[in-house]
C-alpha cells in the first residue's frame, strides 16, 4: 500500500497518466506543425527570424496568435498584404522573415 492505496491501483493510475502524457506529447508535434499552417497552394516557407510572431491580421498591431522559432517550416498561401504573407485563415507573418522553400509555389 502506498498512502493507503493498493499497489495495483497506484500502478494502474501511473500507467494511465503515462499513456495520457505520451498521447499529449505525440499530438504536440502535430499541433506544432499545424499551428499556423494551412497553406493549400503548395507554398512552404522557412522562418529566418529568431522568433516570428504570427498575427491575426496583416498588421503589426494585430493580435499575436502563434510564434515560430528560427528555421521552422510552415505552409503558406501565395497571398501577400501590407508586407505580410497569409499562412492560414487569420494567421499572417511578415514576409521579410519568411524564405520560400525551393521547389514550392509561393506566387
N, C-alpha and C positions, 0 to 999 in steps of 0.2 A: 504494500500500500504506500502510495505517495500522497501526502497531505490528505489522507483519509479516502483516497480514490484508488480503486483496484488497479494493479499494473496493466491489465489487459485494456481497461478503459483509457488509461493515460496513453498507452501505445497507439490505440485507435485514434485518439484525438490528435496526437502528434502526426500520425500518418496522413490524416485528413488535412491538417494545416500545411504540411509539406506539399501535398498534392495541389492544394489551392495556390500555394506560393509558386510552384512550378508552372501552373496554368497561367498565372498572372505574368510571370517573367517571360514566358514564351509568347504571350499575347502582346507584351510591351514592344517587342521587335516589330510586330505587325503594325501596332498603333503608331510607332515612331515613323515607319516608312509611309504610313497613310496620313500622318498628322497634317501635313499641309500639301499633300499631293492630290492628284486628281486629273492632271493633265491628260486629256484624251487625244490630243492632237499628235502624239508621238514625240513631243518635246520633252527633253530631260536636261536639267541644269545641275551644275555643281556650285556650291556656295564658296565664295572666295573671302568673305569676311570672317573674323574670329567668331562672332556671334551675329546672326542675321535675324532681325525682327520680322515676323510675318504679320501683316496688318489686315484689318477687316475691310479696308478700302484703299484705293491708290492715293494715299495722303499721309504725310509724315505725322499728322496729328491723330490719325485713326487709331482705334484700339489695337493693341498687340494681342494676337490670338494664338501665336506659336513662335517658336525660335528654332533656328538651325545652327549647328556648330560648323566650323570650317571643314571643308571637303565633303559635307553631306551632299547626297544626290537626291533630287526630287523631280517628280513630274511637273510639267508646267503647260500653260496654254500659249499660243502664239500672240495673245492679246497683250499689248503694252499701252499704258496710260499714265501720263504725268511722271514718267521715269520709273514706273512700277510694272512688273510682269505679273500677270494673273497666274496663280498656282492652282487654284480651285475656287469654288464659289465662296466669296467673302474672304479670300486669302490672297494677299498681294505682297510682293517683296521688291525692293529696289533693284533695278536691272544692273546697276553698276557693280553689284556684289554677286551676280549670277553669271556663270560662264556656261553657255550651251555645250552639251556633251557632243563630241564629234559623231556624225552619222545620224543625229536626231534632227527632226524638222521643227525648228522654233520660229519659223516665219521670218 
